[in-house]
């Protein structure tokens, strides 16, 4: 949507796919009003706007550049987000612009229920920083920029330019390269110059360059892809120089390998046949809910069982496992993280053992975990005598399980190993 005012200039509002679908379905409650990033000179908030000029590398003004802002950073570290749908202001023939971020008041409970949105009356504070995005959609030879700009001084923004076209190729999770347009449309490509200023951020590249090819500037590029099940795949960063080829190939990173050993901390001996899994989060069940029959069925599985195995279903209700293996005779295990998924942590568990979890902090080549101790465990029944208190069992500094009483939530351990088990 394009609007022009003789005093305020021209604005562009681009609706997202979700907002377009809401409009088509006549669901206007989510944004029945559109607030534009413009302000009159006579208004008090004009002094809190950002004014500046956009030029090319030779100092010539760039007319028709779109300048937008989605976030303002305040002095105290907090921030204010813009109002959706976000709109942009177009630069004049002289390359000049003035932009102000409209923002909303925090809604009252009754306003939240009715989806009411009330504009913030007080102007933005002095000496805050706007997150500006500047691009020229009608001329892709200009390189877009995303940067922080203070509202206490005029903005001097320079857009680099190149006319050399290049095409991008992206390795597929399957064999070969991604070729389907609907898959290419889900790729996000970001750019950063070789020598970014302190205020420069990674900026998103126009998707037309991904689909059709186009001008590609020298610098660093980072690409990611959202799969149909919601996981995100990231390719290795690509360096583009003046002598880089006309076809650029983004390669998938090698799979990360996580290795370690599970031991009995009482005897110090390794434990064979223990289940070890890489997971993304916790579910509603606990290991204490696994029955003896379910343990017996799981213990018949091979060293690298598939997640579709019926015997693993009870354990998938405890953690969102993406891979499960069993330890060898010497207690060792090896987990391979898939390229379309990132482990949040690793859990080790076995029958009549206290399960343990460890966070994943991988380096570029994977992680060698310290020994994971599985203490002998038994089921106990606790009847709390104090109301509103929750009983929790956590590993202590020495790694031994220690009970604790805490109000409302279980006590978190101070070391890296996660909560072993808790119950009411």
C-alpha positions as CSV (number, residue, x, y, z in Angstrom):
1,X,0.0,0.0,0.0
2,X,1.4,3.4,-1.1
3,X,0.4,6.7,0.5
4,X,1.6,10.2,-0.4
5,X,1.2,13.4,1.5
6,X,2.5,16.8,0.3
7,X,4.1,17.6,3.7
8,X,4.9,14.2,5.2
9,X,6.1,12.4,2.0
10,X,5.5,8.9,0.7
11,X,5.1,5.7,2.7
12,X,5.0,2.1,1.7
13,X,3.2,-0.6,3.7
14,X,4.0,-4.2,2.7
15,X,1.8,-6.9,4.2
16,X,3.2,-10.3,5.2
17,X,1.7,-13.5,3.9
18,X,-0.1,-13.9,7.2
19,X,-1.5,-10.4,7.2
20,X,-2.6,-10.8,3.6
21,X,-4.5,-13.9,4.5
22,X,-6.1,-12.1,7.4
23,X,-7.3,-9.3,5.1
24,X,-8.6,-11.8,2.6
25,X,-10.6,-13.5,5.4
26,X,-11.8,-10.1,6.6
27,X,-10.2,-10.6,10.0
28,X,-9.4,-7.0,10.7
29,X,-9.2,-7.1,14.5
30,X,-5.5,-7.8,14.5
31,X,-4.7,-4.5,12.6
32,X,-7.8,-2.5,12.0
33,X,-5.5,0.6,12.0
34,X,-2.2,1.3,10.3
35,X,0.1,3.8,11.9
36,X,2.7,5.3,9.6
37,X,6.3,6.3,10.6
38,X,5.8,10.0,9.8
39,X,5.5,13.1,12.0
40,X,4.9,16.8,11.4
41,X,7.5,19.3,12.3
42,X,5.0,21.0,14.6
43,X,4.7,17.9,16.8
44,X,6.7,17.5,20.0
45,X,7.8,14.0,19.0
46,X,9.5,15.4,15.8
47,X,12.6,16.2,17.8
48,X,12.8,12.5,18.7
49,X,12.7,11.3,15.1
50,X,15.7,10.4,13.0
51,X,16.5,12.7,10.1
52,X,19.2,12.0,7.5
53,X,20.2,11.5,4.0
54,X,20.9,8.4,1.8
55,X,23.8,8.6,-0.7
56,X,25.7,6.3,-3.0
57,X,29.4,5.7,-2.9
58,X,30.1,8.8,-5.0
59,X,28.1,11.1,-2.7
60,X,25.0,11.4,-5.0
61,X,21.6,11.3,-3.3
62,X,19.6,8.1,-3.7
63,X,15.9,8.9,-4.3
64,X,13.1,6.4,-3.6
65,X,15.1,4.4,-1.0
66,X,12.9,2.7,1.6
67,X,13.8,3.5,5.2
68,X,12.1,1.5,7.9
69,X,12.4,0.8,11.6
70,X,11.1,-2.1,13.6
71,X,12.8,-1.5,17.0
72,X,14.2,1.3,19.1
73,X,16.8,0.7,21.8
74,X,16.6,2.9,24.9
75,X,19.4,4.0,27.2
76,X,18.6,1.5,30.0
77,X,18.9,-1.4,27.7
78,X,15.2,-2.0,27.2
79,X,13.5,-1.4,23.8
80,X,10.3,-0.5,22.1
81,X,9.0,-2.5,19.1
82,X,7.1,-1.0,16.2
83,X,3.5,-1.5,15.2
84,X,2.6,-4.2,12.7
85,X,2.2,-4.0,9.8
86,X,5.4,-2.1,9.5
87,X,5.7,0.7,7.0
88,X,8.6,2.5,5.3
89,X,9.3,6.1,4.4
90,X,10.7,6.9,0.9
91,X,13.6,9.3,0.5
92,X,13.0,12.5,-1.5
93,X,14.9,13.4,-4.6
94,X,17.5,14.9,-2.4
95,X,17.9,11.6,-0.6
96,X,16.6,13.1,2.6
97,X,14.2,11.4,5.0
98,X,12.6,11.8,8.4
99,X,11.3,8.7,10.3
100,X,9.6,8.2,13.7
101,X,8.6,4.9,15.2
102,X,5.0,4.6,16.2
103,X,4.6,2.3,19.2
104,X,1.8,1.0,21.4
105,X,1.0,1.3,25.1
106,X,1.1,-1.9,27.0
107,X,-2.6,-3.1,26.9
108,X,-4.8,-3.2,29.9
109,X,-6.4,-6.6,30.6
110,X,-9.7,-5.7,29.1
111,X,-8.0,-4.2,26.1
112,X,-5.9,-7.3,25.6
113,X,-9.1,-9.5,25.5
114,X,-10.7,-7.2,22.9
115,X,-7.4,-7.0,20.9
116,X,-7.5,-3.2,21.3
117,X,-4.3,-1.3,20.3
118,X,-3.7,2.2,21.8
119,X,-0.9,4.4,20.4
120,X,1.7,5.6,22.9
121,X,1.1,9.3,23.7
122,X,4.5,10.2,25.2
123,X,7.2,10.8,22.6
124,X,10.2,8.5,22.5
125,X,13.1,9.5,24.9
126,X,16.1,11.4,23.8
127,X,19.3,9.7,22.9
128,X,17.7,6.4,21.8
129,X,18.9,4.3,18.9
130,X,16.7,3.3,15.9
131,X,17.3,0.0,14.2
132,X,17.1,1.3,10.6
133,X,16.8,-0.8,7.4
134,X,17.5,0.9,4.1
135,X,17.0,-0.7,0.8
136,X,16.1,0.2,-2.8
137,X,13.7,-2.5,-4.0
138,X,13.4,-0.9,-7.5
139,X,17.1,-1.1,-8.0
140,X,18.8,-4.2,-6.6
141,X,22.3,-3.0,-7.6
142,X,22.2,-1.0,-4.3
143,X,23.3,-3.0,-1.3
144,X,20.8,-2.8,1.6
145,X,22.0,-1.9,5.1
146,X,20.7,-2.5,8.6
147,X,22.2,-0.3,11.3
148,X,21.8,1.4,14.6
149,X,21.2,5.2,14.4
150,X,21.0,7.6,17.3
151,X,18.2,10.2,17.2
152,X,20.5,12.9,18.5
153,X,22.4,13.5,15.3
154,X,21.7,13.4,11.5
155,X,22.0,10.1,9.8
156,X,24.6,9.8,7.0
157,X,23.9,6.5,5.2
158,X,25.9,5.3,2.2
159,X,24.7,2.5,0.0
160,X,27.4,0.5,-1.9
161,X,26.5,-0.5,-5.5
162,X,27.5,-3.3,-7.8
163,X,26.2,-4.4,-11.2
164,X,27.8,-7.8,-11.4
165,X,25.1,-10.5,-11.3
166,X,25.7,-13.9,-9.6
167,X,23.5,-16.9,-8.9
168,X,23.3,-18.8,-5.6
169,X,23.1,-22.6,-5.2
170,X,22.2,-24.4,-2.0
171,X,23.1,-27.9,-1.0
172,X,20.0,-30.0,-0.3
173,X,19.5,-32.3,2.7
174,X,18.9,-34.9,0.1
175,X,21.4,-35.5,-2.7
176,X,22.2,-32.5,-5.0
177,X,21.0,-28.9,-4.9
178,X,17.7,-27.3,-4.0
179,X,15.8,-26.7,-7.3
180,X,12.2,-26.3,-6.3
181,X,11.0,-22.6,-6.2
182,X,8.7,-23.3,-3.2
183,X,11.8,-24.5,-1.3
184,X,14.0,-21.7,-2.5
185,X,11.3,-19.2,-1.3
186,X,11.8,-20.4,2.3
187,X,15.5,-19.5,2.3
188,X,16.6,-16.4,4.2
189,X,19.9,-14.9,3.0
190,X,21.7,-12.2,5.1
191,X,24.7,-10.1,4.3
192,X,27.4,-8.2,6.2
193,X,30.3,-6.1,4.8
194,X,33.9,-7.2,5.3
195,X,34.6,-4.3,7.6
196,X,31.3,-3.5,9.3
197,X,31.1,-0.4,11.4
198,X,30.0,-0.7,15.0
199,X,26.5,0.2,14.1
200,X,26.2,-2.3,11.1
201,X,24.0,-5.4,11.4
202,X,23.3,-8.4,9.3
203,X,20.8,-7.4,6.7
204,X,18.3,-9.6,4.8
205,X,18.8,-9.9,1.0
206,X,15.9,-9.5,-1.4
207,X,14.5,-13.0,-2.2
208,X,14.4,-12.2,-5.9
209,X,18.2,-12.6,-5.9
210,X,17.8,-16.1,-4.4
211,X,15.1,-17.1,-6.9
212,X,16.4,-15.4,-10.1
213,X,20.0,-14.3,-9.3
214,X,21.1,-10.7,-9.3
215,X,23.8,-8.3,-8.0
216,X,25.8,-9.8,-5.2
217,X,28.2,-7.6,-3.2
218,X,31.5,-8.6,-1.7
219,X,31.1,-9.6,2.0
220,X,30.0,-12.3,4.3
221,X,26.7,-14.2,3.6
222,X,24.7,-16.4,5.9
223,X,21.8,-18.5,4.7
224,X,19.2,-20.5,6.6
225,X,16.2,-22.6,5.6
226,X,13.0,-23.6,7.4
227,X,11.9,-27.2,6.8
228,X,8.3,-28.3,6.6
229,X,8.3,-29.5,10.2
230,X,9.5,-26.2,11.5
231,X,13.2,-27.0,12.0
232,X,15.8,-24.6,10.7
233,X,18.9,-25.5,8.6
234,X,21.8,-23.2,8.4
235,X,24.5,-23.4,5.7
236,X,28.1,-22.5,6.3
237,X,28.9,-18.8,6.0
238,X,30.1,-17.9,2.5
239,X,32.8,-15.3,1.7
240,X,32.2,-13.4,-1.6
241,X,35.1,-11.4,-3.0
242,X,35.6,-9.5,-6.3
243,X,37.2,-12.6,-7.9
244,X,34.6,-15.1,-6.7
245,X,32.8,-17.1,-9.4
246,X,29.5,-16.2,-10.9
247,X,27.9,-19.2,-9.3
248,X,28.0,-19.3,-5.5
249,X,27.4,-22.6,-3.7
250,X,26.3,-22.6,-0.1
251,X,27.4,-25.9,1.6
252,X,25.8,-27.6,4.5
253,X,28.0,-28.0,7.6
254,X,29.3,-31.4,8.5
255,X,27.3,-33.2,11.1
256,X,28.4,-32.7,14.6
257,X,29.5,-35.8,16.6
258,X,29.0,-35.9,20.4
259,X,30.9,-38.6,22.3
260,X,31.2,-39.6,25.9
261,X,31.0,-42.4,28.5
262,X,28.5,-43.5,31.1
263,X,29.8,-44.9,34.4
264,X,28.6,-46.2,37.7
265,X,29.8,-43.5,40.2
266,X,29.8,-46.0,43.1
267,X,32.2,-48.5,41.5
268,X,33.7,-46.3,38.8
269,X,33.1,-49.0,36.1
270,X,31.5,-48.2,32.7
271,X,27.9,-49.1,32.2
272,X,26.9,-51.0,29.0
273,X,23.5,-50.9,27.4
274,X,22.5,-47.5,28.8
275,X,20.2,-45.4,26.6
276,X,21.7,-42.0,25.6
277,X,19.7,-39.5,23.5
278,X,20.0,-36.1,22.0
279,X,16.8,-34.0,22.7
280,X,15.4,-30.6,22.1
281,X,13.1,-30.2,25.1
282,X,11.2,-31.8,27.9
283,X,7.8,-33.3,27.7
284,X,5.1,-33.9,30.4
285,X,6.1,-37.4,31.6
286,X,9.1,-38.4,33.8
287,X,11.2,-41.5,33.9
288,X,9.5,-42.6,37.1
289,X,6.3,-43.2,35.0
290,X,8.0,-45.8,32.8
291,X,6.7,-49.3,33.8
292,X,8.8,-52.4,34.3
293,X,7.2,-53.9,31.2
294,X,8.2,-50.9,29.1
295,X,11.7,-51.0,30.4
296,X,11.9,-54.7,29.5
297,X,10.7,-54.1,26.0
298,X,13.2,-51.2,25.5
299,X,16.1,-53.3,26.7
300,X,15.5,-55.7,23.8
301,X,16.4,-53.0,21.2
302,X,19.5,-52.8,19.2
303,X,22.5,-50.5,19.8
304,X,21.1,-47.8,17.4
305,X,17.3,-48.2,17.5
306,X,15.0,-46.2,15.3
307,X,12.7,-43.6,16.9
308,X,9.7,-45.3,15.3
309,X,10.2,-48.4,17.4
310,X,7.2,-49.1,19.5
311,X,9.3,-49.7,22.6
312,X,10.7,-46.1,22.5
313,X,7.3,-44.4,22.6
314,X,7.1,-44.1,26.4
315,X,10.5,-42.4,26.4
316,X,9.6,-39.9,23.7
317,X,6.9,-38.7,26.2
318,X,9.7,-37.7,28.6
319,X,12.0,-35.8,26.2
320,X,11.7,-34.8,22.6
321,X,14.5,-37.1,21.5
322,X,15.8,-36.9,17.9
323,X,18.3,-39.7,18.3
324,X,18.8,-42.5,20.8
325,X,21.7,-44.9,21.0
326,X,22.9,-47.4,23.6
327,X,26.4,-47.5,25.2
328,X,28.9,-50.2,24.2
329,X,30.7,-52.6,26.5
330,X,33.1,-49.9,27.6
331,X,30.2,-47.5,28.4
332,X,30.9,-45.3,25.4
333,X,28.4,-43.7,23.1
334,X,28.4,-41.6,19.9
335,X,25.5,-39.3,18.8
336,X,25.4,-37.7,15.4
337,X,23.4,-34.5,15.3
338,X,21.3,-34.2,12.1
339,X,22.0,-31.3,9.8
340,X,18.4,-30.0,10.1
341,X,18.3,-30.1,13.9
342,X,20.3,-28.8,16.9
343,X,20.4,-30.8,20.1
344,X,19.6,-28.8,23.2
345,X,21.1,-31.4,25.5
346,X,22.0,-35.1,26.0
347,X,20.2,-37.4,28.4
348,X,21.4,-40.8,29.7
349,X,18.9,-43.2,31.4
350,X,18.6,-46.9,32.3
351,X,16.3,-49.1,34.5
352,X,16.8,-48.6,38.3
353,X,19.2,-45.7,37.6
354,X,18.8,-42.0,38.3
355,X,18.7,-40.3,34.8
356,X,20.9,-37.4,34.1
357,X,20.9,-34.7,31.5
358,X,23.8,-32.5,30.2
359,X,23.5,-29.3,28.1
360,X,25.1,-29.2,24.7
361,X,27.7,-26.5,24.0
362,X,29.4,-27.7,20.8
363,X,32.4,-26.4,19.1
364,X,32.9,-26.6,15.4
365,X,33.9,-30.3,15.6
366,X,31.5,-31.6,18.2
367,X,31.8,-32.3,21.9
368,X,33.5,-34.8,24.1
369,X,31.4,-35.1,27.2
370,X,32.8,-35.7,30.7
371,X,31.8,-39.0,32.2
372,X,28.1,-39.1,32.9
373,X,27.4,-40.8,36.3
374,X,24.2,-42.9,36.7
375,X,23.5,-43.5,40.4
376,X,21.5,-46.5,41.5
377,X,17.9,-45.4,42.1
378,X,14.8,-46.7,43.7
379,X,11.2,-45.5,43.5
380,X,10.0,-43.8,46.6
381,X,6.7,-42.3,47.6
382,X,6.7,-38.9,49.3
383,X,3.8,-37.3,51.0
384,X,4.6,-33.7,51.7
385,X,3.5,-32.4,55.1
386,X,4.0,-28.7,54.1
387,X,1.4,-27.2,51.8
388,X,2.5,-25.3,48.6
389,X,5.9,-26.9,48.7
390,X,7.3,-29.1,46.0
391,X,9.8,-31.9,46.6
392,X,12.7,-32.0,44.1
393,X,15.8,-34.2,43.7
394,X,18.8,-32.5,42.1
395,X,22.5,-33.4,41.8
396,X,24.7,-31.6,44.3
397,X,28.1,-30.1,43.8
398,X,29.7,-33.5,44.2
399,X,27.3,-35.1,41.8
400,X,25.4,-37.0,44.4
401,X,21.6,-36.8,44.4
402,X,20.3,-34.5,47.2
403,X,16.7,-33.9,48.1
404,X,15.4,-30.4,48.6
405,X,12.2,-28.5,49.5
406,X,11.4,-25.4,47.6
407,X,8.4,-23.2,47.1
408,X,6.7,-23.5,43.8
409,X,9.6,-24.6,41.6
410,X,12.4,-27.1,41.9
411,X,15.9,-25.9,42.7
412,X,18.2,-25.8,39.8
413,X,21.7,-27.3,40.2
414,X,24.7,-25.1,40.0
415,X,26.7,-27.3,37.7
416,X,25.9,-28.0,34.0
417,X,24.0,-31.2,34.6
418,X,20.2,-30.7,34.5
419,X,17.5,-31.7,36.9
420,X,17.5,-35.5,37.4
421,X,14.0,-36.0,38.6
422,X,11.3,-34.1,40.4
423,X,7.8,-34.9,41.6
424,X,5.0,-33.6,43.7
